[in-house]
Amino acid sequence: MNDVNRQAVVGLAQMLVLLPVLIFLPAWTFHYWQGWICLVAFFVPVTLITVYLMKKNPELLARRTRAGAIAEKQLIQKIVQSVASLVFIAMFVLSALDHRYGWSNPPVWAVVVGDIMIVAGLAFVFWVFKVNSFTSGIIEVSENQKVISSGPYAIVRHPMYLGALVLLVGIPLSLGSVWGLLTIVLMTAVLIWRILGEERFLADNLRGYSEYTQTVKYRLAPFVW
């Protein structure tokens, strides 16, 4: 196993340990079927995508494994990534606490919708990976990178964040929590903060990006922003 694959496997294993802790410890029970199904809905697609990239696009996998606040080159993006990580953790903890104390009680169909959104969001992200091999875990421009305007990039300028947002909205619902959705407000603000910084960087460093922004008007959500 090469270094990139090893790093990807280690990262996946760390998530496999962290997320159950964030779900079942605050819930203070393993009798939490919503939590188990949420984990399956998340980890099965993520594992399949990781295996696919290992076999078909190791260069993209290498870009994706180089992520997080430490890997970012700009101080502002280090802060953005740190805040995003904290909000991501809070999403699981708040949702699990909601389940533990019964603050909200969404119907089963809402939980199912949440699971579907997790899978759909990851499927959309996978579509982005298929179309754009330059998708990085940090804000950078790679050698020979070009503007991609087909597939999901014909819909919005930052489709990976759109897929991520769908996934994130699905997580609290999947965990049977309405209160957990409050974290989506913060996460959306963080995504907007990151997108604005990323667009300034790409306009300055990626040839043709400014022209692309004139063709595709919406950044994150069609007909909204």
Number of C-alpha atoms within 10 A of each C-alpha: 7 7 9 18 19 11 16 21 17 12 12 16 11 11 13 14 10 12 17 17 15 19 28 20 15 18 22 14 12 12 10 17 12 22 25 16 16 27 20 13 21 18 17 12 18 17 14 12 17 21 17 14 21 18 10 12 15 17 14 19 26 19 18 20 18 17 15 18 20 15 15 19 12 15 11 14 21 17 17 19 22 15 15 21 15 11 18 17 15 16 27 26 22 23 30 29 21 22 26 17 9 11 13 15 13 14 11 13 12 19 22 19 14 27 27 19 24 29 23 19 25 23 18 21 22 21 16 22 20 15 16 20 16 21 20 20 17 22 20 19 15 13 7 7 14 14 16 17 18 11 14 20 20 16 18 22 25 19 21 21 23 21 24 20 21 20 24 23 23 27 30 31 28 31 30 30 29 19 19 24 19 16 21 19 11 16 22 16 13 17 19 16 14 19 18 11 16 17 19 12 15 17 15 12 13 17 13 14 21 15 11 17 16 9 12 15 16 18 22 22 15 13 10 8 10
